[in-house]
């Protein structure tokens, strides 16, 4: 199936021009300011001068599959993700059973392939039952996933974390961390990184001090990346329960500064769906994958941060980290695209969410942008 996208405002981390994109199967085969007559086109999509950019990649979400279908499934989570413009999801391992073996990881990969919705990178746990005692089989797991994490729980054992960092360097996987207390654990992890090296990715940073520690480590030449979430950019001084907690207004300003100066490597969601009953009983988490882009666009617009930077952090950088050929409007790359009306103003309405979970404290918040279409592997899988 060859599709031509016309009248497109094409944006990625390097590009900003009016042009044409042609996809053939799951790849981009042409992009440019002028048309091309080299392809027998099956379908023409008029972008109507809206933005055409690489579809989004989420380094950090919870699909609750297997084990918690009342909260979310791979299918419901992916349909919500497509509505939000996401083509690739990295799902955390705190499922039931915990995704701790290659067989469990591959089972979820196979589910995703059968659904034919988003691309899935199922992370694996760093320790049995997400504990920092008995390590999982990093050598075998690294052959089926790029991400090892105990997210949902903190790795308190210095020796466990040291060995995990060494193994990440040996086998080439990324460690995605959950740090509570955040400042103390991030400081510890940076010191261990300086000692033994490794591939450290700090999940959902939330404080000014954390951003500064990572900024200093980067300035010293250490290999470290980190992510921010929508709720930690706009939520402050609120009682709504997420991990790590929503902080102060000063912290949100510091996170925006960290985006501007390159300290923050990518934008993630930490989409963490729960039932109404679980939230009432104090479970931490927020459902946000279908409006995350709108929050981010609003923050970027208000702080005069370019759409090129937005695309770099939400598409290119996580693609690079995960080793997938997406994140650019470029010939040969995956035809994972999103059409966005970046000027559309609306308010978050939890009643319109299609995730199984509608847990959010941001009902009524004004946001920017609207996903018009999401394309994965050349197929239009969401059409607003």
C-alpha positions, 0 to 999 in steps of 0.5 A: 500500500503506497500512501502519499501525504500532501499539503503537510507541514513536516516537522522532526528534530531537524526539519521544518518545511511544507512538503510531501511524504510517501510511504510504501508498506511500513517505510517512508520512501520519499519526503521533500518539498516537491512532489515525486512521480516515481510511485504508483500511489494507492491513496492520497491523504491531504494533511490540510497544512497541519503538522506531519511528524514522527509518531510518538515513542513512550519510554515508560507506561503500564499496560497491566497485562498480564494480570490486571485486565480490570485496569488495562490490557495491551489492547485497551492501552494501545488504542488509548495510545494511538488516540494520543499519537503514540506508535511505540510503547515500552511497557513496565514489568510490574504485571502478574506474573511479573515479566521476569523471563524471556518467555513472559516478555515474548508472550506480550510481544506476540500479543502485540503483534497479533493485535497489529496496533502499536509496536511494543517493547516489553521491559523485563524485571531486574529482580525476581518479583521486582525485589533487589535480591535475586537477579533475573537472567540478564543475558537471556533477557537482553536477547528479547528486550532492550529495557530492564527495570524494577519500576514500581519499586526502588532498588535499595541494594547498592550491590544489586544496582552495581551488578545491574550496571555492570551487566547493562554494559556487558549485555547492552540493555538500558536500566530504567530506574524508579527512585524513591526517595528520589534525590538520595537514590539518584545520587547513589546511582550516579556515583555507582555509574561513575564507578562501574559505567553502564546504561542508566536511564532515570525514570520520571524525574520530579525535582530541581535537585534531581535535574541538577545532579543529572545536569552535572553528571552529563557535564562531566561526560557520564552516560546518563539519560532521564525522562519527565512526565506530563503531570510533573510539568503541570501538577504541583502542590496537589494531594493526588497520589502518583509516584514520585509525588507531585512537587512544587511550582519551583520544581516544575519550572526547573524541569522546563529549564532542564528540557530547554538545556538538554538535561531531559532526554525524553518525554514519557507518560508513566501512564498508570491506569487503576480502577476507581476502587484502587484509586480510592484506596490510595493506589498511586498512578495516573491515566494520561497517555491519550492527552500527554501530547496536548499537555506537552505541546501546551508547556512547550508553547508557553515556554517558547520551546520549538516543535523541533525540540518537542519531536526530538524528545518525544520521538527521536531520542526514545527511538534512539535509546530503544534502537528502533528506526523511527523518530525522523521523517526520513527515507528508510525509516519506519512509516510511523507518523502522526498528523497534529493540529497544533493550534487546537485548544481544548480542555481535558475531559476524563469522560472522553478517555478510551483507556479503561482507567480515567484516573486524572486530577486534570479534568478541565485543564486547558491543553493544546493540540489534537491528534488527527491521524496516527500511522503505524507501519504505514497503516492509519490506525487512528483517525479522528 
